[in-house]
Amino acid sequence: MCGFLIVCCTFVLYKLLVALWRVLFHPLSKFPGPYLAAATSLYRVYYEVIQGGEFLKVIERLHKIYGEVVRIGPNELHFSNPSAYNDIYSFKHHYPKDSTFYKCFGVDHSTFGTTDPGKAKERRRILAPLFSRRSARDFENIIQEHVDSLIYKLAFNDKPSDLFLAFRCATLDIITSYCFGRNLGALESKDFAYPLLLHIQGAVPFFWLVKSFPRNFRVLLQCPTLIISRTHQLFRSHLAIRQQVNDLITLTLENPRTVDERPTFPVYRHLLSERHSPVTSVTKQSLFEEALSLLQAGSDTVGNTCTVGMFHVLNNPAIYQKLVQELAAVSSGSVRISLLVLQRLPYLTAVIKESLRISHGFVSPLPRVVKGSDQRIAGLLIPHGTVVGMSVTALHNNNTIFPNPENFNPDRWLVPDNKNLDRLLVPFSRGPRMCLGINLAWVELYIVFGNVFSRLNLRLDHTSLEDFTEFKDYFVPLHQGRHLHVTATQYGQVKRDFAHTACS
């Protein structure tokens, strides 16, 4: 018993000495921030896990107290100066991703999860041509078909539709079609309650648990199904996602013709051909993890932008009327408005940009590690090995760059010589590790916004601004209010036109 107490006391003393060293003698000790954050990572765990997705709010509050750079962890700094974003995420330095953070997503072998710059470059070399502007534009007809299905279901729903789920069903079907040449049929599910989509939404808070307690996660993964079925719903949802995506990859590997026979050129047809190349490392595990990250990011980011943007348009009659008038001038009563026409509409483009700004994309700071030598970020000398990051909200909500940032104002993008604003719109991040699907996302946003607003008359149903004011930071924003619900009625002969399109 005495020996056990000695061990415990020694351990506690060691931890106290480490905390004291971090506060007083660590290379980051000169940077401002709360002592507790400098002493232990449990400071962050408390706000991410115990309080639940509240750490971003804490960071914003700390910047108001300490200034443009804050020490938010024993070895981590967060910046709010706009110039810092370019210093951290640009091609100039190519700082590697922080492995401690990115391991929580469980996709170490994917383009998103790979932290080694060399391996990441190789994976992007394989995938980048498949997500080019041309590839995304070539997929227009398939996207239009899914949007047709979405519009039809919204127009003839006998009750208000949940657009939070509806848009994510559409984007999930689009990304699976893009990757595998076939979709999951999420749009056909009753009330848009597709099980995989519900699991994706249910598992969102799970990331911070895994990051904070990685060993527990690895142990749980090895447990029998019977034990797993009795764990927390978060973990069950996470495993359900992995199982369904794994089944999809297994089916693709066992029946490659399901990919090869499609008229489009799906991503996984190319990846399967690369699998047999001696110079690449495309394994089944990497195929699985790539699909996992593509499906989750591909369905949520665009889906959230559509949800948030459409609420703000519908909540402002002047904006709604101006957008509909611009679309009416080019629709000529046709079923679809083509991508080429939509991309030329200035107000629609401004609405999409403002939707991207106010919905943010990924809201958590994307941590990078300063490598090679001490580097200057926003004019400050940062020690080698420091983890650095900056949330997009620090840019998108910057009152100097975007006056009254809480207001949805598409006109801010129509000011002449606004190139600086475009440079500071970063929902897909920036630099060598920016989101691979940015071109596909833009095509989806044009087609969804343009066709939904031109073909449907929409009205909010018991949804208010308060539902979108607050969100939790679980890497992606998770709004705390009621889902966006609308009633939709047709402009013209939507039903007849849809039937004609489906047969043609």
Secondary structure as UniProt FT lines:
FT   HELIX           2..24
FT   TURN            27..30
FT   HELIX           35..39
FT   HELIX           42..45
FT   HELIX           46..50
FT   TURN            51..52
FT   HELIX           55..66
FT   STRAND          69..73
FT   TURN            74..75
FT   STRAND          76..79
FT   HELIX           82..89
FT   TURN            91..93
FT   HELIX           99..102
FT   HELIX           103..105
FT   TURN            108..109
FT   TURN            111..113
FT   HELIX           117..127
FT   HELIX           128..131
FT   HELIX           133..138
FT   HELIX           140..155
FT   STRAND          161..162
FT   HELIX           163..180
FT   HELIX           186..188
FT   HELIX           190..192
FT   HELIX           195..202
FT   TURN            203..205
FT   HELIX           206..212
FT   HELIX           214..221
FT   HELIX           225..228
FT   TURN            229..230
FT   HELIX           233..254
FT   HELIX           257..260
FT   HELIX           267..274
FT   TURN            275..276
FT   TURN            278..279
FT   HELIX           284..314
FT   HELIX           317..331
FT   TURN            332..333
FT   HELIX           339..342
FT   TURN            343..344
FT   HELIX           346..359
FT   STRAND          368..369
FT   STRAND          375..377
FT   TURN            378..379
FT   STRAND          380..382
FT   TURN            384..385
FT   STRAND          387..389
FT   HELIX           393..396
FT   TURN            399..401
FT   TURN            405..406
FT   HELIX           410..414
FT   TURN            416..417
FT   HELIX           419..423
FT   TURN            427..428
FT   HELIX           431..433
FT   TURN            436..437
FT   HELIX           438..455
FT   STRAND          456..460
FT   HELIX           466..469
FT   STRAND          471..473
FT   STRAND          477..479
FT   STRAND          485..490
FT   HELIX           494..503
//
